[in-house]
Amino acid sequence: MLSKLTGFWSTDMAIDLGTANTLVYVKNEGIVLNEPSVVAITNEGGRNKVLTVGSEAKEMLGRSPGNIEVIKPLKDGVIADFEIAEEMLKYFIRKVHNRKTFTSPVVIVCVPSGSTSVERRAIQESTERAGARSAYLIEEPMAAAIGAGLPVTEPSGSMVVDIGGGTTEVGILSLGGIVYASSVRVGGDKMDEAIIAYLRRNHNLLIGSQSAERLKKQIGTAYPPEDGDGEKVEVKGRDLVNGIPKELLLTQRDLSEALSEPVGTIVEAVKRALENTAPELAADIVDRGIILTGGGSLLDGIDKVLRKATGLPVTIAEDALLSVVLGTGKVLDEMKKLEKVLRTAY
């Protein structure tokens, strides 16, 4: 009875703790927060003090003075800086759970399928210390599949490819469990790095990660244009030869060349998953195809590349960017029915 009452008063939430963005879903309310996973800290008297979190901190990336450090606490889908990640979680949980209630929320956090037990334990402990009454974990491919509306609890195979900021998760699911999962540490961030490396190597131009991300969103493509060079866009950066700022005109063909390596890694991961699939499940996947979710699935032509490589139908989920948090939220809303997909680290 008491647990029912405490549950009624607390703001239970589902968190997609992503490398690029953190999204929070509140029970019976939907998505209430979508902010970049970035923290700005300042050093005062030898102690780190959090200055700002989220969008404001992201604006400071690459532009901050010496006394302010801008940190992305998650790298490749896992926590790289525990202290800062905990502060960020605290900030987001308090921002959402701002009622003057005496109960703490139940929190479900999404973790990459390739994360180790140590990494999972760290995420669960950080969540509990940040103010959760109890914390549960859910694997990313499972959350993405539920969010994309796939029938994960039925005895038929579904395949989901979730291309996030830090990792790409490939999962084959059936009967509420993960039959096969692999996680490659390639995502939106590696695509940005590939663009930076390409410009440095081929044009002696140095650009920042924000500019690379902007380029990727504007004219980034996984599939080279069939005729000509496609759209063009100007990029500004620093000339590595004489050290002065310069402008350059880039085409879609340039970007497809720059992104060929990270895209190739994703294609290989998908092929490997299909090779490891049981025949019955493979037959289901032929019928149902592959579902793409995550921000990386919005890269132009990625579905075309995968279709060509596998010969299977490839569809991009309706709310690709939100699939993971919507799936985690659905588990929170229907806890009794979908309880078996949840995990704990201890």
C-alpha positions as a Markdown table, in Angstrom:
| # | Residue | x | y | z |
|---|---|---|---|---|
| 1 | Met | 0.0 | 0.0 | 0.0 |
| 2 | Leu | 2.8 | 2.4 | 1.0 |
| 3 | Ser | 4.7 | 1.7 | -2.2 |
| 4 | Lys | 1.6 | 2.4 | -4.2 |
| 5 | Leu | 1.2 | 5.8 | -2.5 |
| 6 | Thr | 4.9 | 6.7 | -2.9 |
| 7 | Gly | 4.7 | 5.7 | -6.5 |
| 8 | Phe | 1.7 | 8.0 | -6.9 |
| 9 | Trp | 3.5 | 11.0 | -5.5 |
| 10 | Ser | 6.9 | 10.5 | -7.2 |
| 11 | Thr | 7.8 | 11.4 | -10.8 |
| 12 | Asp | 9.0 | 8.1 | -12.2 |
| 13 | Met | 11.2 | 8.6 | -15.2 |
| 14 | Ala | 13.0 | 6.9 | -18.1 |
| 15 | Ile | 16.4 | 8.2 | -19.2 |
| 16 | Asp | 18.2 | 7.7 | -22.5 |
| 17 | Leu | 21.7 | 8.6 | -21.3 |
| 18 | Gly | 23.3 | 9.2 | -24.7 |
| 19 | Thr | 26.8 | 10.2 | -25.8 |
| 20 | Ala | 25.4 | 13.2 | -27.7 |
| 21 | Asn | 22.0 | 13.9 | -26.0 |
| 22 | Thr | 20.2 | 12.9 | -22.8 |
| 23 | Leu | 16.4 | 12.6 | -23.0 |
| 24 | Val | 14.1 | 12.2 | -20.1 |
| 25 | Tyr | 10.6 | 10.7 | -20.3 |
| 26 | Val | 8.2 | 11.1 | -17.3 |
| 27 | Lys | 5.5 | 8.6 | -16.6 |
| 28 | Asn | 2.1 | 9.7 | -17.9 |
| 29 | Glu | 3.7 | 13.0 | -19.3 |
| 30 | Gly | 5.9 | 11.9 | -22.2 |
| 31 | Ile | 9.3 | 13.4 | -23.1 |
| 32 | Val | 10.0 | 16.4 | -20.9 |
| 33 | Leu | 13.7 | 17.0 | -21.5 |
| 34 | Asn | 16.0 | 16.7 | -24.4 |
| 35 | Glu | 19.4 | 18.3 | -23.8 |
| 36 | Pro | 23.0 | 17.7 | -25.0 |
| 37 | Ser | 25.1 | 15.6 | -22.7 |
| 38 | Val | 27.6 | 18.4 | -22.1 |
| 39 | Val | 28.8 | 19.9 | -18.8 |
| 40 | Ala | 30.7 | 23.2 | -18.3 |
| 41 | Ile | 32.8 | 23.3 | -15.1 |
| 42 | Thr | 34.9 | 25.9 | -13.5 |
| 43 | Asn | 37.7 | 25.4 | -11.1 |
| 44 | Glu | 37.4 | 27.5 | -7.9 |
| 45 | Gly | 40.0 | 27.1 | -5.1 |
| 46 | Gly | 41.0 | 23.7 | -6.4 |
| 47 | Arg | 37.4 | 22.3 | -6.5 |
| 48 | Asn | 35.4 | 21.7 | -9.6 |
| 49 | Lys | 32.1 | 23.6 | -9.6 |
| 50 | Val | 29.4 | 22.9 | -12.3 |
| 51 | Leu | 28.7 | 26.1 | -14.2 |
| 52 | Thr | 26.0 | 24.9 | -16.6 |
| 53 | Val | 24.6 | 21.7 | -18.2 |
| 54 | Gly | 23.0 | 20.9 | -21.5 |
| 55 | Ser | 22.4 | 23.4 | -24.4 |
| 56 | Glu | 24.2 | 26.3 | -22.7 |
| 57 | Ala | 27.3 | 24.2 | -22.1 |
| 58 | Lys | 27.3 | 22.9 | -25.7 |
| 59 | Glu | 27.4 | 26.4 | -27.0 |
| 60 | Met | 30.7 | 26.9 | -25.1 |
| 61 | Leu | 32.4 | 23.8 | -26.8 |
| 62 | Gly | 35.7 | 25.0 | -28.4 |
| 63 | Arg | 35.0 | 28.6 | -27.3 |
| 64 | Ser | 35.6 | 28.6 | -23.6 |
| 65 | Pro | 38.4 | 30.5 | -21.7 |
| 66 | Gly | 41.1 | 28.8 | -19.7 |
| 67 | Asn | 39.2 | 28.7 | -16.4 |
| 68 | Ile | 36.1 | 27.0 | -17.8 |
| 69 | Glu | 36.3 | 23.4 | -19.0 |
| 70 | Val | 33.6 | 21.9 | -21.2 |
| 71 | Ile | 33.3 | 18.1 | -20.8 |
| 72 | Lys | 31.3 | 15.4 | -22.5 |
| 73 | Pro | 31.1 | 12.9 | -19.7 |
| 74 | Leu | 30.1 | 10.0 | -22.0 |
| 75 | Lys | 32.3 | 8.5 | -24.6 |
| 76 | Asp | 31.4 | 5.7 | -26.9 |
| 77 | Gly | 28.1 | 5.2 | -25.1 |
| 78 | Val | 29.7 | 4.6 | -21.6 |
| 79 | Ile | 30.7 | 6.9 | -18.8 |
| 80 | Ala | 34.2 | 8.3 | -19.2 |
| 81 | Asp | 34.0 | 10.8 | -16.3 |
| 82 | Phe | 32.0 | 9.4 | -13.4 |
| 83 | Glu | 32.0 | 12.5 | -11.2 |
| 84 | Ile | 30.8 | 14.8 | -14.0 |
| 85 | Ala | 28.3 | 12.2 | -15.3 |
| 86 | Glu | 26.8 | 12.0 | -11.8 |
| 87 | Glu | 26.5 | 15.8 | -11.5 |
| 88 | Met | 24.8 | 15.8 | -15.0 |
| 89 | Leu | 22.3 | 13.1 | -13.9 |
| 90 | Lys | 21.6 | 14.9 | -10.7 |
| 91 | Tyr | 20.9 | 18.1 | -12.6 |
| 92 | Phe | 18.5 | 16.4 | -15.1 |
| 93 | Ile | 16.7 | 14.4 | -12.4 |
| 94 | Arg | 16.3 | 17.5 | -10.2 |
| 95 | Lys | 15.2 | 19.6 | -13.2 |
| 96 | Val | 12.4 | 17.1 | -13.9 |
| 97 | His | 11.6 | 16.0 | -10.4 |
| 98 | Asn | 11.2 | 19.5 | -8.9 |
| 99 | Arg | 8.2 | 18.8 | -6.7 |
| 100 | Lys | 8.6 | 19.2 | -3.0 |
| 101 | Thr | 7.8 | 15.6 | -2.4 |
| 102 | Phe | 9.3 | 13.3 | 0.1 |
| 103 | Thr | 9.6 | 10.4 | -2.3 |
| 104 | Ser | 12.4 | 9.7 | -4.8 |
| 105 | Pro | 11.6 | 8.5 | -8.4 |
| 106 | Val | 12.0 | 5.1 | -9.9 |
| 107 | Val | 14.4 | 5.5 | -12.8 |
| 108 | Ile | 15.1 | 3.3 | -15.9 |
| 109 | Val | 18.3 | 4.0 | -17.7 |
| 110 | Cys | 19.3 | 2.8 | -21.1 |
| 111 | Val | 22.7 | 1.1 | -21.5 |
| 112 | Pro | 24.6 | -0.1 | -24.6 |
| 113 | Ser | 24.4 | -3.9 | -25.1 |
| 114 | Gly | 28.2 | -4.0 | -25.3 |
| 115 | Ser | 28.7 | -2.3 | -21.9 |
| 116 | Thr | 30.6 | -4.4 | -19.3 |
| 117 | Ser | 29.2 | -5.3 | -15.9 |
| 118 | Val | 31.5 | -2.7 | -14.3 |
| 119 | Glu | 30.1 | 0.0 | -16.6 |
| 120 | Arg | 26.6 | -1.1 | -15.9 |
| 121 | Arg | 27.2 | -1.0 | -12.2 |
| 122 | Ala | 28.7 | 2.5 | -12.5 |
| 123 | Ile | 25.6 | 3.8 | -14.4 |
| 124 | Gln | 23.2 | 2.2 | -11.8 |
| 125 | Glu | 25.2 | 3.5 | -8.8 |
| 126 | Ser | 25.4 | 7.0 | -10.3 |
| 127 | Thr | 21.6 | 7.0 | -10.9 |
| 128 | Glu | 20.9 | 5.9 | -7.3 |
| 129 | Arg | 23.3 | 8.5 | -5.9 |
| 130 | Ala | 21.7 | 11.1 | -8.1 |
| 131 | Gly | 18.5 | 10.6 | -6.2 |
| 132 | Ala | 16.6 | 7.6 | -7.6 |
| 133 | Arg | 14.5 | 5.4 | -5.3 |
| 134 | Ser | 15.4 | 2.4 | -7.4 |
| 135 | Ala | 17.2 | 2.2 | -10.7 |
| 136 | Tyr | 16.8 | -0.4 | -13.5 |
| 137 | Leu | 18.7 | -0.8 | -16.7 |
| 138 | Ile | 17.4 | -1.7 | -20.2 |
| 139 | Glu | 19.6 | -2.6 | -23.2 |
| 140 | Glu | 19.6 | -0.1 | -26.0 |
| 141 | Pro | 18.5 | -2.5 | -28.9 |
| 142 | Met | 15.5 | -3.6 | -26.8 |
| 143 | Ala | 14.5 | 0.0 | -26.0 |
| 144 | Ala | 14.9 | 1.1 | -29.6 |
| 145 | Ala | 12.8 | -1.9 | -30.9 |
| 146 | Ile | 10.0 | -1.2 | -28.4 |
| 147 | Gly | 10.1 | 2.5 | -29.3 |
| 148 | Ala | 9.9 | 1.7 | -33.0 |
| 149 | Gly | 6.8 | -0.4 | -32.4 |
| 150 | Leu | 8.3 | -3.8 | -33.1 |
| 151 | Pro | 6.5 | -6.8 | -31.6 |
| 152 | Val | 9.4 | -7.8 | -29.3 |
| 153 | Thr | 7.4 | -10.1 | -27.0 |
| 154 | Glu | 6.1 | -12.3 | -29.8 |
| 155 | Pro | 7.9 | -15.5 | -31.0 |
| 156 | Ser | 9.2 | -13.9 | -34.2 |
| 157 | Gly | 12.5 | -12.2 | -35.1 |
| 158 | Ser | 12.9 | -8.5 | -35.3 |
| 159 | Met | 16.1 | -6.7 | -36.3 |
| 160 | Val | 16.9 | -3.2 | -35.1 |
| 161 | Val | 20.0 | -1.0 | -35.9 |
| 162 | Asp | 20.3 | 1.9 | -33.5 |
| 163 | Ile | 22.9 | 4.4 | -34.7 |
| 164 | Gly | 23.6 | 6.8 | -31.8 |
| 165 | Gly | 26.2 | 9.4 | -31.0 |
| 166 | Gly | 28.8 | 7.1 | -29.6 |
| 167 | Thr | 27.8 | 3.6 | -30.6 |
| 168 | Thr | 25.8 | 1.6 | -33.2 |
| 169 | Glu | 23.8 | -1.2 | -31.6 |
| 170 | Val | 22.7 | -4.1 | -33.7 |
| 171 | Gly | 20.1 | -6.3 | -32.1 |
| 172 | Ile | 18.0 | -9.3 | -33.1 |
| 173 | Leu | 15.1 | -9.8 | -30.7 |
| 174 | Ser | 12.4 | -12.4 | -30.1 |
| 175 | Leu | 10.2 | -13.4 | -27.1 |
| 176 | Gly | 11.1 | -10.3 | -25.1 |
| 177 | Gly | 14.8 | -11.2 | -25.1 |
| 178 | Ile | 17.9 | -10.3 | -27.2 |
| 179 | Val | 18.9 | -13.3 | -29.3 |
| 180 | Tyr | 22.0 | -11.5 | -30.8 |
| 181 | Ala | 23.4 | -8.2 | -30.0 |
| 182 | Ser | 26.6 | -6.4 | -31.0 |
| 183 | Ser | 27.8 | -2.9 | -30.3 |
| 184 | Val | 30.4 | -1.1 | -32.4 |
| 185 | Arg | 31.8 | 2.1 | -31.1 |
| 186 | Val | 31.0 | 4.0 | -34.2 |
| 187 | Gly | 28.2 | 6.6 | -34.3 |
| 188 | Gly | 27.6 | 10.3 | -35.0 |
| 189 | Asp | 30.7 | 11.4 | -33.1 |
| 190 | Lys | 33.0 | 9.1 | -35.2 |
| 191 | Met | 31.3 | 10.5 | -38.4 |
| 192 | Asp | 32.2 | 14.1 | -37.2 |
| 193 | Glu | 35.8 | 12.9 | -36.5 |
| 194 | Ala | 36.0 | 11.4 | -40.0 |
| 195 | Ile | 34.9 | 14.7 | -41.6 |
| 196 | Ile | 37.6 | 16.6 | -39.5 |
| 197 | Ala | 40.3 | 14.1 | -40.6 |
| 198 | Tyr | 39.2 | 14.2 | -44.2 |
| 199 | Leu | 39.5 | 18.0 | -44.4 |
| 200 | Arg | 42.8 | 18.0 | -42.6 |
| 201 | Arg | 44.2 | 15.3 | -44.9 |
| 202 | Asn | 42.9 | 16.5 | -48.2 |
| 203 | His | 42.5 | 20.2 | -47.8 |
| 204 | Asn | 44.9 | 21.2 | -45.0 |
| 205 | Leu | 41.9 | 22.8 | -43.2 |
| 206 | Leu | 41.2 | 22.4 | -39.5 |
| 207 | Ile | 37.6 | 22.7 | -38.3 |
| 208 | Gly | 36.0 | 22.1 | -34.9 |
| 209 | Ser | 33.5 | 19.3 | -34.0 |
| 210 | Gln | 30.6 | 21.7 | -34.0 |
| 211 | Ser | 31.3 | 22.7 | -37.6 |
| 212 | Ala | 31.8 | 19.1 | -38.6 |
| 213 | Glu | 28.4 | 18.2 | -37.1 |
| 214 | Arg | 26.8 | 21.1 | -39.0 |
| 215 | Leu | 28.3 | 19.9 | -42.3 |
| 216 | Lys | 27.1 | 16.3 | -41.6 |
| 217 | Lys | 23.5 | 17.5 | -41.1 |
| 218 | Gln | 23.6 | 19.9 | -44.0 |
| 219 | Ile | 25.1 | 17.8 | -46.8 |
| 220 | Gly | 26.3 | 14.6 | -45.2 |
| 221 | Thr | 25.5 | 11.5 | -47.2 |
| 222 | Ala | 26.4 | 7.8 | -47.0 |
| 223 | Tyr | 25.7 | 7.2 | -50.7 |
| 224 | Pro | 27.6 | 9.2 | -53.3 |
| 225 | Pro | 25.5 | 11.3 | -55.7 |
| 226 | Glu | 24.6 | 9.4 | -58.9 |
| 227 | Asp | 25.6 | 12.3 | -61.2 |
| 228 | Gly | 27.8 | 15.3 | -60.5 |
| 229 | Asp | 28.9 | 16.3 | -57.1 |
| 230 | Gly | 25.5 | 17.0 | -55.4 |
| 231 | Glu | 24.9 | 20.0 | -53.1 |
| 232 | Lys | 27.6 | 22.3 | -52.2 |
| 233 | Val | 28.2 | 24.2 | -48.9 |
| 234 | Glu | 30.9 | 26.6 | -47.6 |
| 235 | Val | 33.0 | 25.6 | -44.7 |
| 236 | Lys | 35.2 | 27.9 | -42.6 |
| 237 | Gly | 38.2 | 26.9 | -40.6 |
| 238 | Arg | 41.9 | 27.4 | -40.1 |
| 239 | Asp | 44.5 | 26.8 | -42.9 |
| 240 | Leu | 47.1 | 24.4 | -41.6 |
| 241 | Val | 49.8 | 25.7 | -44.0 |
| 242 | Asn | 49.8 | 29.4 | -43.1 |
| 243 | Gly | 47.7 | 29.4 | -39.9 |
| 244 | Ile | 45.1 | 31.9 | -41.1 |
| 245 | Pro | 41.3 | 31.4 | -41.3 |
| 246 | Lys | 40.0 | 30.3 | -44.7 |
| 247 | Glu | 36.8 | 29.3 | -46.6 |
| 248 | Leu | 36.3 | 26.2 | -48.7 |
| 249 | Leu | 33.5 | 24.9 | -50.9 |
| 250 | Leu | 32.6 | 21.2 | -50.1 |
| 251 | Thr | 30.3 | 18.9 | -52.1 |
| 252 | Gln | 28.2 | 15.9 | -51.1 |
| 253 | Arg | 30.6 | 13.7 | -53.0 |
| 254 | Asp | 33.4 | 14.9 | -50.7 |
| 255 | Leu | 31.3 | 14.1 | -47.6 |
| 256 | Ser | 30.4 | 10.6 | -48.9 |
| 257 | Glu | 34.1 | 9.9 | -49.3 |
| 258 | Ala | 34.8 | 11.3 | -45.8 |
| 259 | Leu | 32.1 | 9.2 | -44.2 |
| 260 | Ser | 32.9 | 5.9 | -46.1 |
| 261 | Glu | 34.9 | 4.4 | -43.2 |
| 262 | Pro | 32.4 | 4.8 | -40.3 |
| 263 | Val | 29.5 | 3.8 | -42.7 |
| 264 | Gly | 31.5 | 0.8 | -43.8 |
| 265 | Thr | 32.0 | -0.3 | -40.1 |
| 266 | Ile | 28.2 | -0.1 | -39.5 |
| 267 | Val | 27.5 | -2.2 | -42.7 |
| 268 | Glu | 30.0 | -4.8 | -41.5 |
| 269 | Ala | 28.3 | -5.0 | -38.0 |
| 270 | Val | 24.9 | -5.5 | -39.7 |
| 271 | Lys | 26.3 | -8.3 | -42.0 |
| 272 | Arg | 27.9 | -10.0 | -39.0 |
| 273 | Ala | 24.6 | -10.0 | -37.1 |
| 274 | Leu | 22.8 | -11.6 | -40.1 |
| 275 | Glu | 25.5 | -14.3 | -40.4 |
| 276 | Asn | 24.9 | -15.2 | -36.7 |
| 277 | Thr | 21.2 | -15.5 | -37.0 |
| 278 | Ala | 19.2 | -18.7 | -36.6 |
| 279 | Pro | 17.5 | -19.8 | -39.9 |
| 280 | Glu | 13.9 | -19.3 | -38.5 |
| 281 | Leu | 14.7 | -15.8 | -37.3 |
| 282 | Ala | 16.4 | -15.0 | -40.5 |
| 283 | Ala | 13.2 | -15.9 | -42.4 |
| 284 | Asp | 11.3 | -13.5 | -40.2 |
| 285 | Ile | 13.8 | -10.7 | -40.9 |
| 286 | Val | 13.5 | -11.3 | -44.6 |
| 287 | Asp | 9.7 | -10.6 | -44.2 |
| 288 | Arg | 10.0 | -7.7 | -41.8 |
| 289 | Gly | 13.3 | -6.2 | -42.8 |
| 290 | Ile | 15.7 | -4.0 | -40.8 |
| 291 | Ile | 14.5 | -1.1 | -38.8 |
| 292 | Leu | 16.9 | 1.9 | -38.3 |
| 293 | Thr | 16.7 | 4.1 | -35.3 |
| 294 | Gly | 18.8 | 6.8 | -33.6 |
| 295 | Gly | 20.2 | 10.1 | -34.9 |
| 296 | Gly | 22.7 | 8.4 | -37.2 |
| 297 | Ser | 19.8 | 6.8 | -39.2 |
| 298 | Leu | 18.9 | 10.3 | -40.4 |
| 299 | Leu | 22.2 | 10.5 | -42.4 |
| 300 | Asp | 21.1 | 10.7 | -46.0 |
| 301 | Gly | 21.4 | 7.5 | -47.9 |
| 302 | Ile | 22.3 | 5.2 | -45.0 |
| 303 | Asp | 19.2 | 3.1 | -45.6 |
| 304 | Lys | 20.2 | 2.8 | -49.3 |
| 305 | Val | 23.7 | 1.6 | -48.5 |
| 306 | Leu | 22.3 | -1.1 | -46.1 |
| 307 | Arg | 19.7 | -2.1 | -48.6 |
| 308 | Lys | 22.4 | -2.6 | -51.3 |
| 309 | Ala | 24.7 | -4.5 | -48.9 |
| 310 | Thr | 22.1 | -6.9 | -47.5 |
| 311 | Gly | 19.4 | -7.1 | -50.1 |
| 312 | Leu | 16.8 | -6.7 | -47.3 |
| 313 | Pro | 14.1 | -4.1 | -46.9 |
| 314 | Val | 15.4 | -1.3 | -44.7 |
| 315 | Thr | 13.1 | 1.2 | -43.0 |
| 316 | Ile | 13.8 | 4.2 | -40.8 |
| 317 | Ala | 11.6 | 4.4 | -37.7 |
| 318 | Glu | 9.1 | 7.1 | -37.5 |
| 319 | Asp | 10.6 | 9.0 | -34.5 |
| 320 | Ala | 14.2 | 7.8 | -35.1 |
| 321 | Leu | 15.8 | 10.3 | -32.7 |
| 322 | Leu | 13.3 | 9.4 | -29.9 |
| 323 | Ser | 12.9 | 5.6 | -30.4 |
| 324 | Val | 15.2 | 4.7 | -27.5 |
| 325 | Val | 13.6 | 7.0 | -24.9 |
| 326 | Leu | 10.0 | 6.3 | -26.1 |
| 327 | Gly | 10.8 | 2.5 | -25.8 |
| 328 | Thr | 12.2 | 3.0 | -22.3 |
| 329 | Gly | 9.2 | 5.2 | -21.4 |
| 330 | Lys | 6.8 | 2.5 | -22.7 |
| 331 | Val | 8.5 | 0.0 | -20.4 |
| 332 | Leu | 8.1 | 2.4 | -17.5 |
| 333 | Asp | 4.4 | 2.9 | -18.3 |
| 334 | Glu | 3.7 | -0.9 | -18.7 |
| 335 | Met | 6.1 | -2.1 | -16.0 |
| 336 | Lys | 4.2 | -5.2 | -15.1 |
| 337 | Lys | 3.8 | -6.4 | -18.7 |
| 338 | Leu | 7.3 | -5.6 | -19.9 |
| 339 | Glu | 9.2 | -6.3 | -16.6 |
| 340 | Lys | 11.2 | -9.1 | -18.1 |
| 341 | Val | 13.2 | -6.8 | -20.4 |
| 342 | Leu | 14.6 | -4.9 | -17.4 |
| 343 | Arg | 18.0 | -5.6 | -15.9 |
| 344 | Thr | 19.9 | -4.6 | -12.7 |
| 345 | Ala | 23.7 | -4.5 | -12.3 |
| 346 | Tyr | 23.7 | -6.4 | -9.0 |
